Amino acid sequence: MIFDKQLIRSLRQAGIALRNRRKALGLRQGELGRRAGVKQATISDIENGVVAASLETYLNLVTALDSELHLTPRTADPVLTEQGS
């Protein structure tokens, strides 16, 4: 299954990306919650962008969705790229 990269710059966009991945895998919120150790209601709130979950929670969800989190510079500025080395 091919999963396109999604730009995430807000809680709402993060929620949409998680929802899209969950649906692509055919999972219900409750099943994802069991896999990630998160309540179904919390997943609903995250997917709708109405709650700011901890980074740990997001990472647990990403892992449960068999996905990875990648950080990419907004620009191709060599100074920004070198600082990350």
Residue pairs with C-beta under 8 A, 6 or more apart in sequence:
1 24
3 21
3 24
3 67
5 70
6 13
6 16
6 17
6 20
7 13
8 14
8 17
10 49
11 46
11 49
11 51
11 52
12 48
12 49
13 49
14 46
14 49
14 58
15 46
15 47
15 48
15 49
16 47
16 49
18 43
18 46
18 47
18 61
18 62
18 65
19 47
21 65
21 67
22 29
22 32
22 47
22 65
25 65
25 66
27 35
27 65
29 40
29 43
29 44
29 47
30 40
32 38
32 43
32 61
32 64
32 65
33 39
33 40
33 42
33 43
35 64
36 43
36 57
36 60
36 61
36 63
36 64
37 60
38 53
38 57
38 60
38 61
42 51
42 53
42 57
43 61
45 51
46 53
46 57
46 58
46 61
58 69
59 69
62 68
62 69
73 80
73 81
73 84
